[in-house]
Amino acid sequence: MKIIHLFNKFLFHWKSPTDITKFHNLLVVSNTGLGDTLLSTPAIKSLKKSFPKKKIFFLLDKKISILFKDYSYADEVIEYKSGFINLVKTIIKLKKLKIDTIFLFHSNGPEDIFFSILSGASNILKMTHNTNHEFKDIFYNEPVKKIQHDIECKLDLIRLFNPSIIETNMEISPITNTNNFRLPKNKKLIGLQIGAQDIYKIWPIKNFIKLSKEILNDPDTHIILFGHSNFEQKMTSIYLSEFKFLSHRITNLCSKTTLNELAETINNIDLLISNDTGTMHLAIALKTPTICLFSPTNSQIFGPYQDHKLHKIIQKDGGLIYTKHKKYRDQKAMELISVEEVYEEYLKLIKI
């Protein structure tokens, strides 16, 4: 990657001249995490609805592509895989497609600039807040200078081409029901996403346990646990140890679902209570009622941007943790969210 970064400093000499009249074969890139990719879908929808005769290609992580099989708003989904050989294959693919415009929404650097320039694209747009970005002269757009929702930042790149339709709702391909998991019938199914990418974004497990005891006081409720990392599995074990006599009312799906199965399950539950994660964004895209827990991150940037009656936000000012380096940040910000206020929102939403 260091070598590619070095090459990028000189590659601008090979970049095709910017020409916005060349706007025929478009590539949308969002090849990082699940949440990032979902947040890119309003922009790709806006592109396809505004320019139905243009060819639109969607490059995303191979692990996420299952959610976009036969996607209505892309002529083709291109799976991205890391590694130099795969990078070369991507460049060859893009040259064959004669891509002229690339939107880098969430993209892995420095590979993104490398394949964008070598693809031969004339117009390269990258969503970045870094006004001192060393490669900013490559991009057609100016760096993002205002604080707004992540979805709007992407839409601003689309607006440079005067779209006739702007969509703000996230959307994936229709869910296929495989019925791999037999969930209880005639019960209120409550999902808990107990983990997150970073420890400082996670509501303490003791709070999830206390909340669950309140939820399970209602005999018509059943809890489903989501997650996938080793850390989330450890938290799940701690959680389950507190419910030995209620284990029949809890289904543990942590590390037991494919992404497609996760989407199917989220689509069939009554409510999800979640930290700021990709699972939360998936529930929002599927219109599953959601309680979204925010403190160190900003819900006005990364929270629900649609169906606010279905998706409730609990936001605290968790800026106190930013005095520490990222690897030393703890859960003090998330501890500001009380069990009582989450349960209060739960009682409101479960009646919908």
C-alpha positions as a Markdown table, in Angstrom:
| # | Residue | x | y | z |
|---|---|---|---|---|
| 1 | Met | 0.0 | 0.0 | 0.0 |
| 2 | Lys | 2.9 | 2.3 | 0.7 |
| 3 | Ile | 4.1 | 1.8 | -2.9 |
| 4 | Ile | 0.6 | 2.6 | -4.3 |
| 5 | His | 0.5 | 5.7 | -2.2 |
| 6 | Leu | 3.8 | 6.8 | -3.7 |
| 7 | Phe | 2.6 | 6.1 | -7.2 |
| 8 | Asn | -0.5 | 8.1 | -6.5 |
| 9 | Lys | 1.6 | 11.3 | -6.0 |
| 10 | Phe | 2.7 | 11.1 | -9.7 |
| 11 | Leu | -0.3 | 9.5 | -11.3 |
| 12 | Phe | -2.2 | 12.8 | -11.7 |
| 13 | His | 0.0 | 13.2 | -14.8 |
| 14 | Trp | -1.9 | 10.3 | -16.4 |
| 15 | Lys | -5.4 | 11.4 | -15.3 |
| 16 | Ser | -7.8 | 12.1 | -18.2 |
| 17 | Pro | -8.8 | 15.8 | -18.4 |
| 18 | Thr | -12.0 | 16.5 | -16.4 |
| 19 | Asp | -15.0 | 16.7 | -18.8 |
| 20 | Ile | -18.5 | 16.7 | -17.3 |
| 21 | Thr | -20.0 | 16.4 | -20.7 |
| 22 | Lys | -18.7 | 12.8 | -20.5 |
| 23 | Phe | -21.3 | 11.4 | -18.2 |
| 24 | His | -22.5 | 8.1 | -19.6 |
| 25 | Asn | -20.9 | 5.2 | -17.7 |
| 26 | Leu | -21.0 | 5.9 | -14.0 |
| 27 | Leu | -19.3 | 4.1 | -11.2 |
| 28 | Val | -20.4 | 4.4 | -7.5 |
| 29 | Val | -17.8 | 3.1 | -5.1 |
| 30 | Ser | -18.6 | 2.2 | -1.5 |
| 31 | Asn | -16.4 | -0.7 | -0.7 |
| 32 | Thr | -15.8 | -0.3 | 3.1 |
| 33 | Gly | -18.3 | -1.4 | 5.8 |
| 34 | Leu | -22.0 | -2.4 | 5.8 |
| 35 | Gly | -23.2 | 0.9 | 7.3 |
| 36 | Asp | -21.1 | 3.0 | 4.8 |
| 37 | Thr | -22.5 | 1.1 | 1.9 |
| 38 | Leu | -26.1 | 1.4 | 3.0 |
| 39 | Leu | -25.6 | 5.2 | 3.5 |
| 40 | Ser | -24.6 | 5.3 | -0.2 |
| 41 | Thr | -27.8 | 3.9 | -1.5 |
| 42 | Pro | -29.9 | 7.1 | -1.6 |
| 43 | Ala | -27.3 | 8.6 | -3.9 |
| 44 | Ile | -27.2 | 5.7 | -6.3 |
| 45 | Lys | -31.0 | 5.7 | -6.3 |
| 46 | Ser | -31.0 | 9.4 | -7.1 |
| 47 | Leu | -28.6 | 8.8 | -10.0 |
| 48 | Lys | -30.6 | 6.0 | -11.6 |
| 49 | Lys | -33.9 | 7.7 | -11.2 |
| 50 | Ser | -32.6 | 11.0 | -12.6 |
| 51 | Phe | -30.5 | 9.5 | -15.4 |
| 52 | Pro | -32.2 | 6.2 | -16.3 |
| 53 | Lys | -30.4 | 5.9 | -19.7 |
| 54 | Lys | -27.0 | 6.1 | -18.1 |
| 55 | Lys | -25.1 | 3.0 | -17.2 |
| 56 | Ile | -24.5 | 2.8 | -13.5 |
| 57 | Phe | -22.2 | 0.3 | -11.9 |
| 58 | Phe | -21.9 | -0.2 | -8.1 |
| 59 | Leu | -18.5 | -1.4 | -6.7 |
| 60 | Leu | -18.8 | -2.7 | -3.2 |
| 61 | Asp | -17.2 | -5.2 | -0.8 |
| 62 | Lys | -17.7 | -8.8 | -1.9 |
| 63 | Lys | -19.0 | -9.7 | 1.6 |
| 64 | Ile | -21.8 | -7.1 | 1.3 |
| 65 | Ser | -22.8 | -7.8 | -2.4 |
| 66 | Ile | -25.4 | -10.5 | -1.4 |
| 67 | Leu | -27.7 | -7.6 | -0.2 |
| 68 | Phe | -27.6 | -6.1 | -3.7 |
| 69 | Lys | -28.3 | -9.0 | -5.9 |
| 70 | Asp | -30.3 | -7.8 | -8.9 |
| 71 | Tyr | -30.3 | -4.3 | -7.5 |
| 72 | Ser | -32.8 | -2.1 | -9.2 |
| 73 | Tyr | -30.7 | 0.9 | -9.2 |
| 74 | Ala | -27.5 | -0.5 | -10.7 |
| 75 | Asp | -26.9 | -2.1 | -14.1 |
| 76 | Glu | -24.2 | -4.2 | -12.6 |
| 77 | Val | -22.8 | -4.8 | -9.1 |
| 78 | Ile | -19.0 | -5.2 | -9.1 |
| 79 | Glu | -17.5 | -7.1 | -6.2 |
| 80 | Tyr | -14.3 | -5.6 | -4.7 |
| 81 | Lys | -11.6 | -7.8 | -3.2 |
| 82 | Ser | -8.4 | -6.5 | -1.7 |
| 83 | Gly | -4.9 | -7.4 | -2.9 |
| 84 | Phe | -2.8 | -6.0 | -5.8 |
| 85 | Ile | -3.8 | -8.7 | -8.3 |
| 86 | Asn | -7.5 | -8.0 | -7.6 |
| 87 | Leu | -6.8 | -4.3 | -7.9 |
| 88 | Val | -5.3 | -4.8 | -11.4 |
| 89 | Lys | -8.4 | -6.9 | -12.3 |
| 90 | Thr | -10.6 | -4.1 | -11.2 |
| 91 | Ile | -8.7 | -1.6 | -13.3 |
| 92 | Ile | -9.0 | -3.8 | -16.4 |
| 93 | Lys | -12.8 | -4.3 | -15.7 |
| 94 | Leu | -13.4 | -0.5 | -15.4 |
| 95 | Lys | -11.5 | 0.2 | -18.6 |
| 96 | Lys | -13.6 | -2.4 | -20.5 |
| 97 | Leu | -16.7 | -0.7 | -19.2 |
| 98 | Lys | -15.4 | 2.7 | -20.4 |
| 99 | Ile | -16.2 | 4.4 | -17.0 |
| 100 | Asp | -16.1 | 8.2 | -17.4 |
| 101 | Thr | -17.4 | 9.3 | -14.0 |
| 102 | Ile | -16.5 | 7.8 | -10.6 |
| 103 | Phe | -18.1 | 8.7 | -7.3 |
| 104 | Leu | -15.9 | 7.6 | -4.4 |
| 105 | Phe | -18.4 | 7.7 | -1.5 |
| 106 | His | -16.6 | 5.4 | 1.0 |
| 107 | Ser | -13.5 | 3.9 | -0.4 |
| 108 | Asn | -10.3 | 2.3 | 0.7 |
| 109 | Gly | -7.3 | 4.5 | 0.1 |
| 110 | Pro | -4.8 | 4.6 | -1.5 |
| 111 | Glu | -6.3 | 2.0 | -3.8 |
| 112 | Asp | -9.3 | 4.2 | -4.7 |
| 113 | Ile | -7.3 | 7.0 | -6.3 |
| 114 | Phe | -5.0 | 4.4 | -8.0 |
| 115 | Phe | -7.8 | 2.5 | -9.8 |
| 116 | Ser | -9.8 | 5.6 | -10.5 |
| 117 | Ile | -7.0 | 7.3 | -12.4 |
| 118 | Leu | -5.9 | 4.2 | -14.2 |
| 119 | Ser | -9.5 | 3.4 | -15.2 |
| 120 | Gly | -9.3 | 6.4 | -17.6 |
| 121 | Ala | -12.2 | 8.2 | -15.9 |
| 122 | Ser | -12.5 | 11.9 | -16.7 |
| 123 | Asn | -14.5 | 12.9 | -13.7 |
| 124 | Ile | -13.5 | 11.6 | -10.2 |
| 125 | Leu | -15.4 | 12.8 | -7.2 |
| 126 | Lys | -14.4 | 11.9 | -3.6 |
| 127 | Met | -16.4 | 12.6 | -0.5 |
| 128 | Thr | -13.8 | 13.9 | 2.0 |
| 129 | His | -13.9 | 16.5 | 4.8 |
| 130 | Asn | -10.1 | 17.0 | 4.6 |
| 131 | Thr | -9.6 | 20.4 | 3.0 |
| 132 | Asn | -5.8 | 19.8 | 3.0 |
| 133 | His | -6.1 | 16.5 | 1.1 |
| 134 | Glu | -2.9 | 16.2 | -1.0 |
| 135 | Phe | -4.9 | 14.7 | -3.9 |
| 136 | Lys | -7.7 | 17.3 | -4.0 |
| 137 | Asp | -6.6 | 18.6 | -7.4 |
| 138 | Ile | -7.6 | 15.2 | -8.9 |
| 139 | Phe | -11.2 | 15.6 | -7.8 |
| 140 | Tyr | -13.9 | 17.5 | -9.6 |
| 141 | Asn | -15.6 | 18.4 | -6.4 |
| 142 | Glu | -14.5 | 20.6 | -3.5 |
| 143 | Pro | -13.9 | 18.9 | -0.1 |
| 144 | Val | -17.0 | 18.8 | 2.2 |
| 145 | Lys | -16.9 | 22.0 | 4.4 |
| 146 | Lys | -20.2 | 21.8 | 6.3 |
| 147 | Ile | -21.5 | 19.5 | 8.9 |
| 148 | Gln | -24.5 | 17.6 | 7.7 |
| 149 | His | -25.8 | 14.1 | 7.4 |
| 150 | Asp | -23.6 | 11.6 | 5.7 |
| 151 | Ile | -26.3 | 10.9 | 3.1 |
| 152 | Glu | -26.5 | 14.6 | 2.2 |
| 153 | Cys | -22.7 | 14.7 | 1.7 |
| 154 | Lys | -23.0 | 12.0 | -0.9 |
| 155 | Leu | -26.0 | 13.6 | -2.5 |
| 156 | Asp | -24.1 | 16.9 | -2.9 |
| 157 | Leu | -21.7 | 15.1 | -5.2 |
| 158 | Ile | -24.7 | 14.0 | -7.3 |
| 159 | Arg | -26.2 | 17.5 | -7.3 |
| 160 | Leu | -23.1 | 18.7 | -9.3 |
| 161 | Phe | -24.8 | 17.0 | -12.3 |
| 162 | Asn | -28.2 | 18.5 | -11.7 |
| 163 | Pro | -30.3 | 15.4 | -11.0 |
| 164 | Ser | -34.0 | 15.7 | -11.4 |
| 165 | Ile | -34.8 | 13.4 | -8.5 |
| 166 | Ile | -33.3 | 13.3 | -5.1 |
| 167 | Glu | -33.9 | 10.2 | -2.9 |
| 168 | Thr | -32.9 | 10.2 | 0.8 |
| 169 | Asn | -34.1 | 6.7 | 1.9 |
| 170 | Met | -31.7 | 3.8 | 2.1 |
| 171 | Glu | -32.7 | 0.6 | 0.2 |
| 172 | Ile | -31.4 | -2.8 | -0.5 |
| 173 | Ser | -32.6 | -5.6 | -2.8 |
| 174 | Pro | -35.9 | -7.4 | -1.7 |
| 175 | Ile | -35.3 | -9.9 | 1.1 |
| 176 | Thr | -35.6 | -13.6 | 0.3 |
| 177 | Asn | -37.1 | -15.6 | 3.1 |
| 178 | Thr | -35.1 | -18.8 | 3.6 |
| 179 | Asn | -36.7 | -19.6 | 7.0 |
| 180 | Asn | -33.3 | -20.9 | 8.3 |
| 181 | Phe | -34.2 | -19.7 | 11.8 |
| 182 | Arg | -37.4 | -20.8 | 13.4 |
| 183 | Leu | -38.4 | -17.8 | 15.5 |
| 184 | Pro | -41.3 | -18.0 | 18.0 |
| 185 | Lys | -44.7 | -17.2 | 16.6 |
| 186 | Asn | -47.2 | -14.9 | 18.3 |
| 187 | Lys | -44.4 | -13.2 | 20.3 |
| 188 | Lys | -43.0 | -9.7 | 20.2 |
| 189 | Leu | -39.5 | -10.2 | 18.7 |
| 190 | Ile | -37.0 | -7.8 | 20.2 |
| 191 | Gly | -33.5 | -7.7 | 18.7 |
| 192 | Leu | -30.4 | -6.5 | 20.6 |
| 193 | Gln | -27.3 | -5.4 | 18.7 |
| 194 | Ile | -25.0 | -5.5 | 21.8 |
| 195 | Gly | -21.7 | -4.7 | 20.1 |
| 196 | Ala | -20.1 | -2.2 | 17.7 |
| 197 | Gln | -16.9 | -1.7 | 15.8 |
| 198 | Asp | -15.3 | 0.3 | 18.7 |
| 199 | Ile | -15.6 | -0.3 | 22.4 |
| 200 | Tyr | -16.4 | 3.3 | 23.1 |
| 201 | Lys | -19.6 | 3.1 | 20.9 |
| 202 | Ile | -21.0 | 0.1 | 22.9 |
| 203 | Trp | -23.6 | 0.5 | 25.6 |
| 204 | Pro | -22.4 | -1.5 | 28.6 |
| 205 | Ile | -23.5 | -5.1 | 28.7 |
| 206 | Lys | -24.8 | -4.6 | 32.3 |
| 207 | Asn | -27.3 | -2.1 | 30.8 |
| 208 | Phe | -28.5 | -4.5 | 28.1 |
| 209 | Ile | -29.0 | -7.1 | 30.8 |
| 210 | Lys | -31.0 | -4.8 | 33.1 |
| 211 | Leu | -33.1 | -3.6 | 30.1 |
| 212 | Ser | -33.8 | -7.2 | 29.0 |
| 213 | Lys | -35.1 | -8.1 | 32.5 |
| 214 | Glu | -37.6 | -5.3 | 32.1 |
| 215 | Ile | -38.5 | -6.4 | 28.6 |
| 216 | Leu | -38.9 | -10.1 | 29.6 |
| 217 | Asn | -41.4 | -9.1 | 32.4 |
| 218 | Asp | -43.8 | -9.2 | 29.5 |
| 219 | Pro | -44.5 | -12.9 | 28.8 |
| 220 | Asp | -45.3 | -12.2 | 25.2 |
| 221 | Thr | -41.7 | -11.0 | 24.4 |
| 222 | His | -38.8 | -12.9 | 23.0 |
| 223 | Ile | -35.2 | -11.5 | 22.6 |
| 224 | Ile | -32.8 | -12.1 | 19.7 |
| 225 | Leu | -29.1 | -11.4 | 20.1 |
| 226 | Phe | -27.1 | -10.1 | 17.1 |
| 227 | Gly | -23.4 | -9.7 | 16.6 |
| 228 | His | -20.4 | -11.4 | 14.9 |
| 229 | Ser | -17.0 | -10.4 | 16.4 |
| 230 | Asn | -15.1 | -12.4 | 19.1 |
| 231 | Phe | -15.7 | -9.5 | 21.5 |
| 232 | Glu | -19.4 | -9.6 | 20.9 |
| 233 | Gln | -19.4 | -13.4 | 21.5 |
| 234 | Lys | -17.8 | -12.8 | 24.9 |
| 235 | Met | -20.4 | -10.2 | 25.7 |
| 236 | Thr | -23.1 | -12.6 | 24.7 |
| 237 | Ser | -21.7 | -15.2 | 27.0 |
| 238 | Ile | -21.8 | -12.7 | 29.9 |
| 239 | Tyr | -25.4 | -11.7 | 28.9 |
| 240 | Leu | -26.7 | -15.3 | 28.7 |
| 241 | Ser | -25.2 | -16.2 | 32.1 |
| 242 | Glu | -27.7 | -13.8 | 33.6 |
| 243 | Phe | -30.7 | -15.6 | 32.1 |
| 244 | Lys | -30.1 | -19.3 | 32.7 |
| 245 | Phe | -33.7 | -19.8 | 33.7 |
| 246 | Leu | -35.1 | -17.7 | 30.8 |
| 247 | Ser | -32.9 | -19.2 | 28.0 |
| 248 | His | -36.0 | -20.5 | 26.2 |
| 249 | Arg | -37.0 | -16.9 | 25.7 |
| 250 | Ile | -33.7 | -15.8 | 24.1 |
| 251 | Thr | -32.4 | -16.8 | 20.7 |
| 252 | Asn | -28.6 | -16.2 | 20.3 |
| 253 | Leu | -27.7 | -15.5 | 16.7 |
| 254 | Cys | -24.3 | -13.9 | 17.5 |
| 255 | Ser | -21.9 | -15.2 | 14.8 |
| 256 | Lys | -24.6 | -17.6 | 13.6 |
| 257 | Thr | -26.0 | -15.8 | 10.5 |
| 258 | Thr | -24.8 | -14.9 | 7.1 |
| 259 | Leu | -25.4 | -11.3 | 6.1 |
| 260 | Asn | -28.4 | -12.4 | 4.1 |
| 261 | Glu | -29.8 | -14.3 | 7.1 |
| 262 | Leu | -29.2 | -11.3 | 9.3 |
| 263 | Ala | -31.2 | -9.1 | 6.9 |
| 264 | Glu | -34.0 | -11.6 | 6.8 |
| 265 | Thr | -34.2 | -11.9 | 10.6 |
| 266 | Ile | -34.0 | -8.1 | 11.1 |
| 267 | Asn | -36.8 | -7.8 | 8.5 |
| 268 | Asn | -39.0 | -10.1 | 10.6 |
| 269 | Ile | -38.5 | -8.7 | 14.1 |
| 270 | Asp | -40.7 | -6.1 | 15.8 |
| 271 | Leu | -38.0 | -3.9 | 17.2 |
| 272 | Leu | -34.2 | -3.5 | 17.2 |
| 273 | Ile | -32.2 | -1.8 | 20.0 |
| 274 | Ser | -28.8 | -1.0 | 18.7 |
| 275 | Asn | -25.5 | 0.8 | 19.1 |
| 276 | Asp | -24.2 | 2.8 | 16.1 |
| 277 | Thr | -23.5 | -0.1 | 13.8 |
| 278 | Gly | -24.1 | -1.5 | 10.3 |
| 279 | Thr | -26.9 | -3.6 | 11.8 |
| 280 | Met | -28.7 | -0.4 | 12.9 |
| 281 | His | -28.5 | 1.0 | 9.4 |
| 282 | Leu | -29.7 | -2.3 | 8.0 |
| 283 | Ala | -32.8 | -2.1 | 10.2 |
| 284 | Ile | -33.4 | 1.4 | 9.1 |
| 285 | Ala | -33.2 | 0.4 | 5.4 |
| 286 | Leu | -35.7 | -2.4 | 6.1 |
| 287 | Lys | -38.1 | -0.1 | 8.0 |
| 288 | Thr | -37.8 | -2.2 | 11.2 |
| 289 | Pro | -38.6 | 0.0 | 14.3 |
| 290 | Thr | -35.3 | 0.9 | 15.9 |
| 291 | Ile | -33.9 | 2.5 | 19.0 |
| 292 | Cys | -30.5 | 4.0 | 18.1 |
| 293 | Leu | -28.0 | 4.6 | 20.9 |
| 294 | Phe | -25.6 | 7.5 | 20.3 |
| 295 | Ser | -23.1 | 9.3 | 22.5 |
| 296 | Pro | -19.6 | 9.6 | 21.2 |
| 297 | Thr | -20.8 | 9.7 | 17.6 |
| 298 | Asn | -23.2 | 12.2 | 16.1 |
| 299 | Ser | -26.7 | 11.0 | 15.2 |
| 300 | Gln | -27.2 | 14.1 | 13.0 |
| 301 | Ile | -24.5 | 12.8 | 10.8 |
| 302 | Phe | -24.8 | 9.0 | 11.1 |
| 303 | Gly | -28.2 | 8.4 | 12.6 |
| 304 | Pro | -31.6 | 7.7 | 11.0 |
| 305 | Tyr | -32.4 | 10.0 | 8.1 |
| 306 | Gln | -35.8 | 8.5 | 7.3 |
| 307 | Asp | -39.0 | 7.4 | 9.0 |
| 308 | His | -38.4 | 9.2 | 12.3 |
| 309 | Lys | -41.6 | 7.8 | 13.7 |
| 310 | Leu | -40.1 | 4.3 | 13.4 |
| 311 | His | -36.5 | 5.1 | 14.3 |
| 312 | Lys | -35.9 | 6.8 | 17.7 |
| 313 | Ile | -32.6 | 8.3 | 18.6 |
| 314 | Ile | -31.2 | 8.6 | 22.1 |
| 315 | Gln | -28.3 | 11.0 | 21.9 |
| 316 | Lys | -25.9 | 12.1 | 24.6 |
| 317 | Asp | -23.0 | 14.5 | 24.5 |
| 318 | Gly | -20.1 | 12.0 | 24.7 |
| 319 | Gly | -17.4 | 14.3 | 23.6 |
| 320 | Leu | -15.6 | 13.7 | 27.0 |
| 321 | Ile | -13.9 | 10.6 | 25.6 |
| 322 | Tyr | -12.2 | 12.5 | 22.8 |
| 323 | Thr | -9.5 | 13.8 | 25.1 |
| 324 | Lys | -8.0 | 10.3 | 24.9 |
| 325 | His | -6.4 | 8.5 | 22.0 |
| 326 | Lys | -8.8 | 6.2 | 20.1 |
| 327 | Lys | -7.3 | 3.0 | 21.5 |
| 328 | Tyr | -7.7 | 4.3 | 25.1 |
| 329 | Arg | -11.3 | 5.4 | 24.9 |
| 330 | Asp | -13.8 | 3.6 | 27.1 |
| 331 | Gln | -17.6 | 3.4 | 27.6 |
| 332 | Lys | -18.0 | 6.4 | 29.8 |
| 333 | Ala | -19.8 | 8.3 | 27.0 |
| 334 | Met | -22.3 | 5.4 | 26.4 |
| 335 | Glu | -22.8 | 5.1 | 30.2 |
| 336 | Leu | -24.6 | 8.5 | 30.0 |
| 337 | Ile | -27.6 | 6.7 | 28.4 |
| 338 | Ser | -29.8 | 5.3 | 31.2 |
| 339 | Val | -31.7 | 2.0 | 31.1 |
| 340 | Glu | -34.8 | 3.9 | 32.1 |
| 341 | Glu | -34.8 | 6.2 | 29.1 |
| 342 | Val | -34.2 | 3.3 | 26.7 |
| 343 | Tyr | -37.0 | 1.4 | 28.2 |
| 344 | Glu | -39.3 | 4.4 | 28.0 |
| 345 | Glu | -38.7 | 4.6 | 24.2 |
| 346 | Tyr | -39.1 | 0.9 | 24.0 |
| 347 | Leu | -42.6 | 1.1 | 25.5 |
| 348 | Lys | -43.6 | 3.8 | 23.0 |
| 349 | Leu | -42.3 | 2.0 | 19.9 |
| 350 | Ile | -43.5 | -1.5 | 20.7 |
| 351 | Lys | -47.1 | -0.2 | 20.5 |
| 352 | Ile | -46.6 | 0.8 | 16.8 |
